């Protein structure tokens, strides 16, 4: 069962669970055996909003005996409060919540085993990017990629050797270009779930480090 989100009165100025959220949850449910096999110590969710995705991941891992810390990072103060409440409602206590812009104040070199990101992916004018309110949940700038492109170079430094990175995108984000960038940084990309939602083609991407070739 999906994590119970905080109620609308708590959600406030926070992106509520929607089609992209539910597609993300489906993908993570499919991958629970794989995630459990990693025996993750640190799960990092960027931009958790309501907190449903990260909290659901923790409940799935707990159900198979995995013990991990959830680190949730959001620039929106109401989102951090909402994530805290969602965690409480679902009995997830092993969580640290930080309010900041992406990872500007954290040093997590190769310590993240599972990285989760439902980014602001909607193509918008660049001046709409970078809000600290609910607009930050969707305003992605040119090709919906301005926030995504800030994160991609950091992934190689964040993920542990066996770590995995999941991200939500739409077709306008140019997934083939994302795959090319990540390949250059040493990652394989797989599309693990896709769904048409109104006028958007949503996909969940999964990135793992490219295996070293044994000579």
N, C-alpha and C positions, 0 to 999 in steps of 0.2 A: 504494500500500500504506500502511496506517496506520502511524503511528510506533510503534516498539518501546518499550513501557514498561519502567521499571525492574522488576527481579524482585521477587517477593513478600517476600523477606527484606530488600530495600531499602525497599519500600513502607511497611512498618511500620504506624504509626497514620495511614494516608492512605487517602482514598477511591479505590478501584480503579476502572479503566475499567468502565463498565456501559452499559445501554441508552441513557441520556441522552448519554453520551460518544460512542457510536457514531453516534447520530442527529446530533450536532453535527459529527462528522467528515464524514458524508455531505453535510450542508448546505454545509460549507466546500469540499468537493471540487467540488460543483456550481458554487460561486461563484468558483472559482479564476481564471477569465478576468477576472471583474469585479475581484477583488482585485488581480490583476496590473496591470490598467488604472489603478489608483490609484497605482502605483509607490510603495508605502508606505515611509516612513522609520522609523516606530515602530509596532510591534504590541504592545499591552498586554493581558495576560491577568490577570484578577483571580481569585484562588482557583484556581490551576492544579492543585492536588492532585498527581496523578502527573506532570503536565506534558505529557501526550499531546496535548491539543488545540493548545496554542501551538506545540509542537515540530512537529507535523504541518503546521500552517499555514506555518511557516518552511520546511519541506522542499518544500511545494508551491510556494511563492513562489520558492525557489532554483531549482527545476526550470524555471521560465519566465524566469529571469534577473533577478528582482527582488531587491534588496538591502535588508534591513531589520534593525532591532534589535528583539529580543524582550525586553520588560520583563515579568517575572512577579512578581506580588505575592501573598503568602499569609501568613496569621497563624500557621499551623501550621509549626513549625520542621522537622518531619519531611517536610512537603510541599515545603518549599524544597529540602531535601537530595535528595528524590526527583526533583523537577523538574530539578535539576542533573545527576543521573545519567541521566535519560531524554534530556536534551539531548546528553550525552556519547555515549550509545549510538547516537544518530542523526546524529552528526557536526554538530550545531548548536552553533556556538561564539559566534555574535553574540548573546549573551544576558546580561542582567543580572537577578539574582534578589534580591528585597527581602522581608524578613519584616516585615510590619506589617498593621494593620487597615485594609482598603480603601486609601484614598489619604490617610491623615491626615498623612503627612510628605512628600508629593511635590507639586511644583508643575509641572503639565504643561498649561498653558493653550493650548488649541487646537493641541497638538502630536501627538496620537494619531490615526493614520490608520486603524487597525483595533483595535477594542475587543472583547474576547472575555470572556464571563462565563457560567459555569455556576453559578448562585448556590445557596445553601441555600434551596430552594423548598418544602420539605415543611411543611404547616401543623402547628405544635407549640405547646405552651404558651410564652409569651414568655420565661419564665425559662430555657428551654433555649437561647436565642439568645446568641451571643457567646462560646462556648467557644473555647479555643485548641487543642483536640484534634479528633479526627475528627468529633465531633458538629457542629462548625461547618460541615461539608460539606453537611448536610441540614436542620438545624433553622432553619426560616424564620419561626417565630412566627405571629401572626395572619394567616390566609389565605396563609401562606408568603411574606409580602411585607415583613417588617420589614427585612431586609438589602437587598432589591431597592429598596425605597422610599428607602433612604439613598443609593443610587447614582443613581437617575433624575435628580434635580436637578443632578447633577455632570456629566452627559454633555455638555450644551451647552457647558460650559467646557473639557472634555477634548478633544473631537473637532476635528480640523482641518476646514476648510471642506468638503472633499470626503470626509471620513471616514465610516466605517460602524461600527455597533455591533450585535453579535450576542449574543443571550441565550437561554438555555434556560428554559422555564417549564412548568408544568402547568396544567390547566384551573382548578384551585382558586385560582390566582394572579390570576384575573379579568383576562384579557388586554384586554378592551374598556376597562377602567379604566386599564390601563397605556397603551393607545393614546391615551386622552384626555389623560393627564398629559403624555405625550411630544409630542402635537400642540400643547399649550399652550406647550411649550418649543421648538417649531419643527421637529419631526421627523415624517416619515411612517413608518408601521409596515407591515411585510409579514410574513406567516407563510410561511417558505420551506420548512419541512419539518414534518411531524407524524407521530406513530406512537403506537399503543396499546401500552403496556408493562405487562403485568399489570393492576393496578388504576389505572394512571396514563395520562392522555392528554398525552403530551409534545409540545411544539412548540418550534421554533427561530424566534425573532423577529429581524427585520432592520430596523434604523433608519437612515435617511439624512435629511439636512437637507431640509426642504421647500423646493423651488425658489422663488426670489423671482419674483413676478409682474411682468412687464414692462408698464408702462403706455404 
